[in-house]
Amino acid sequence: MPNSASANKRLRQNQVRRDRNKVVSSNLRKQLRKVREAISSGDAETSATEFRLAAKKLDRAASRNVIHANKAARTKSRLSKAIKSLSS
């Protein structure tokens, strides 16, 4: 338990931020799962539409420092590469 008022406030802020970050990251994982399922089923059109949403969520999470910016870029790159290999 925090001893000072400022430490108590910091604890409250951390809990709120942790909950917010957990929502963002779980929604991101759900979207990435949808993209990967569409890629594995071989549906290029669905995977492209799901990828657009996933890219948006990856950028949002990176801008909020929920995930690292390089991880967002790496994930987008790998997914787009997999989608391009579907169409060709």
C-alpha positions as CSV (number, residue, x, y, z in Angstrom):
1,M,0.0,0.0,0.0
2,P,1.3,3.5,-0.8
3,N,2.2,5.7,2.1
4,S,1.9,9.1,0.6
5,A,-1.0,10.8,-1.3
6,S,1.1,11.2,-4.4
7,A,2.0,7.5,-4.4
8,N,-1.6,6.6,-3.9
9,K,-2.6,8.7,-6.9
10,R,0.2,7.1,-8.9
11,L,-1.2,3.7,-8.0
12,R,-4.7,4.7,-9.2
13,Q,-3.3,6.1,-12.5
14,N,-1.3,3.0,-13.1
15,Q,-4.4,0.8,-12.6
16,V,-6.4,2.9,-15.0
17,R,-3.7,2.8,-17.6
18,R,-3.1,-0.9,-17.2
19,D,-6.8,-1.6,-17.8
20,R,-6.8,0.7,-20.9
21,N,-3.7,-0.9,-22.3
22,K,-5.1,-4.4,-21.7
23,V,-8.2,-3.5,-23.8
24,V,-6.1,-2.2,-26.6
25,S,-3.8,-5.2,-26.7
26,S,-6.6,-7.8,-26.5
27,N,-8.5,-6.1,-29.3
28,L,-5.3,-6.0,-31.3
29,R,-4.7,-9.7,-30.8
30,K,-8.2,-10.5,-31.8
31,Q,-7.8,-8.6,-35.1
32,L,-4.5,-10.2,-35.8
33,R,-6.0,-13.6,-35.3
34,K,-8.8,-12.7,-37.8
35,V,-6.2,-11.7,-40.4
36,R,-4.1,-14.9,-39.9
37,E,-7.3,-17.1,-40.1
38,A,-8.2,-15.4,-43.4
39,I,-4.7,-15.9,-44.7
40,S,-4.7,-19.6,-43.7
41,S,-8.1,-20.1,-45.4
42,G,-6.7,-18.6,-48.6
43,D,-9.3,-15.8,-48.9
44,A,-7.3,-12.9,-50.3
45,E,-10.2,-10.4,-50.3
46,T,-11.2,-11.0,-46.6
47,S,-7.6,-11.0,-45.5
48,A,-6.9,-7.7,-47.2
49,T,-9.9,-6.0,-45.5
50,E,-9.0,-7.5,-42.1
51,F,-5.4,-6.4,-42.6
52,R,-6.5,-2.8,-43.1
53,L,-8.2,-2.8,-39.7
54,A,-5.3,-4.6,-38.1
55,A,-2.8,-2.0,-39.5
56,K,-4.9,0.7,-38.1
57,K,-5.0,-1.0,-34.6
58,L,-1.3,-1.7,-34.7
59,D,-0.5,2.0,-35.5
60,R,-2.9,3.1,-32.7
61,A,-1.3,0.8,-30.2
62,A,2.2,1.9,-31.2
63,S,1.3,5.6,-30.9
64,R,0.0,5.0,-27.4
65,N,3.1,3.0,-26.5
66,V,1.1,-0.2,-25.8
67,I,3.5,-1.9,-28.2
68,H,6.8,-0.8,-29.6
69,A,6.7,1.0,-32.9
70,N,9.2,-1.4,-34.5
71,K,7.0,-4.4,-33.5
72,A,4.0,-2.7,-35.2
73,A,6.0,-2.2,-38.4
74,R,7.4,-5.7,-38.3
75,T,4.0,-7.3,-37.8
76,K,2.4,-5.2,-40.6
77,S,5.3,-6.1,-42.9
78,R,5.0,-9.9,-42.3
79,L,1.2,-9.8,-42.7
80,S,1.3,-7.9,-45.9
81,K,4.0,-10.3,-47.2
82,A,1.7,-13.2,-46.5
83,I,-1.2,-11.6,-48.2
84,K,0.8,-10.8,-51.3
85,S,1.9,-14.4,-51.5
86,L,-1.7,-15.4,-51.5
87,S,-2.6,-13.3,-54.5
88,S,0.4,-14.5,-56.6
